[in-house]
Structure formats: C-alpha cells, structure tokens
C-alpha cells in the first residue's frame, strides 16, 4: 500500500476513529492492477472528517462523504451507513449512519467490492469476496431480487464489472437480471450512459455488449446495434450504436459521431477525406473500416496542403485575375486550386496559382457567370 494511502488512514485513526480502504482498490490490488481512486470507509462523520482534513484539498463534502486529492490520489471517504430507501437511479433517499463496519459492508453491491484493507495491509473479508475474485465471478451481496429491485442500475454495474474485470455473472444474478430487465427502463439516460461508456471503453467491450443483448436489456436502455468493432475512441464506439432514447451527448460528441458515421458509410478514406474531416475523424472511421492507422497517417503527412484557407492567394487577388466581383465563383476557384495543389500539378505558391487561374479563366468567367445566373 502506498504511503500516501497509509497517511490518510493514519490521520483518521489518530483522531480516534476506524478507517479502512474498501472496494475497488482492494479488489484491484489482488488482481495486480493499479488505481488512483481510493474509497475509504470510517465511523467518523463528515463534520469530523472536514476538521481532520482541513489542511488538505477538499473537493467536496456532500452526501455523507468527503472527497480529497492528495499526491495524485483521489480519496472518497464515507461514513459507515445503512441505506434504507432508493429512487431507482442509485441516489439514496434515506440513509442511516452507523458505527459497524460489517453492516456497512453488507449494503454494498457485489462481493468482489466488499473487501477492506487496514493501513497495515491486512485484508478483511467477511463475505468471501476473495474467493469470488479468485473464481472470477460477479456475485450480488445479500438478496439478489431485493438488491436489483431497489437499485436497477446494479444490473448495468454487474455487466460493467464483468466486462472490465473479464469475470462472469453468477447464475442467480444472471437469471434475476433477465427477470427484472424492464426496471432498467426506469433509469435516466444520464445514469445509463455512465455505465455504458465504461463498458465501451473496455478492451473487453464485446463481452459487455453480448451480455446486454443476451439479457435483453438493450430495448429498455434505448439502444440498438449489430456487430460493433471495438476501437479505442469512445465516439467511434458510440457511432456504431443506434440510440433510440435521447442520450445526453455533448455538442462535440454529436458532431464527431455524425462525421464518423458519414465517413464510415462512404466506405472509403483518402487524402480528400483527411482534408474534409481531419486526421482524428479519419483515424477513428478508418479503424472501424479496417484501415491501418499508419497508412492514414502517411496520407496525412504527404498532403502539401490540408485546408482551402492555406492556399497562398486571397479572394481579392482572384477577383483581380478574373476581372470579376466577389461571388460564388471564388469558392469554385478555391476548390479546383486545392485539388491541383493536392495532386501536385501546381505548387502552393502565389505565382503558380495565379498563372493557373489566369490560364483557365474562361472556365470561370463564362461558365461561372452562367451557374450564378442559374442560382447554383
């Protein structure tokens, strides 16, 4: 255990309280995985924790928990509690603070998340969580039916843990999710998106997507998909899913998803795709289409110009060469000049560009006027 974690635990104990690392850190420690997110449970109340960590960077102290950052670690310190009532979106409506570690452990969702560790590194395992970790099983704590009914988000969390950890669902948990699947429809898309995103960014995303389909949860989540190719970019993953319900995507996410879809539907990535969509979108779409990333990067590097605004001539200068006023013709000229530069027929130098426009001016002066008149 890192000395930074030991210090936080020691500070709580020095003030007369119990304190243990609980959940994900202990689980990942046994799986030889690193994590910077540390959950600590204690019998100290928030007001006492705020006093103890007064000199630290306290991020928040809401909902019976104190969040602090220390030496690159994020600590979420919560008081032992018993959760009495849920509203279905994993927000406790009613809780009771207690002083018993074991009772606090029993309120947790899955056995793999119930192990505790003291500052000395001793592991407390009252619900055989270590055995389930060794056997790679996600098992619900207590009455499965009750746990999933009071908090349907646990269905998606179970699949997320099975995906990220490459575990399998306990049979009773699997059967109960299948039976209670309609309850997922009561969850907000904000909460669903949080769990879905964690599934999609996993290297084992296909496993999670298969679970969602086999357990018939997709209908109630408001999503549809066929074959999804696992790619490293989250927007690339989103783009392969049809979202029926309104999901809270950011404006940028929506833009990226739309561009990726358009490029994937075209079925082709070339140098003009890079000019139109940029290297990032082309790399993601290329990954879905089966292009090698190095080939797309090579195309990008070979481009002598990547945007019309980089063409070394102004609209005013084009007007002077053509002897015309500013109009749509200028855009047509820029489009053709861009192609000529990309194809290396001319250099991106003012003299070369000016000569090309002058030598082809009849095309734009006559044909261009006709197209403008026609309203194109």
Secondary structure, DSSP 8 states (H G I E B T S, - for coil): --HHHHHHHHHHHHTT--EEEETHHHHHHHTT---SEEEEEES--HHHHHHHTTTSEEEE--TTEEEEEETTEEEEEEE-EEEEEE-SSS-EEEEEE-S-HHHHHHTSSBGGG--EE-TT--EE-SS-HHHHHHTTEE-BSS-HHHHHHH-THHHHHHHHHHHHHT-EE-HHHHHHHHHHGGGGGGS-HHHHHHHHHHHHTSTTHHHHHHHHHHTT-HHHHTEE-S-----S-HHHHHTTSEE-S-----HHHHHHHHHHHHHHHHT---HHHHHHH-HHHHHHHHHHHT--HHHHHHHHHH-S---GGGSSS-HHHHHHHHT--SSHHHHHHHHHHHHHHHTTSS-SSHHHHHHHHHHTHHHHHHHHHHHHHTT-
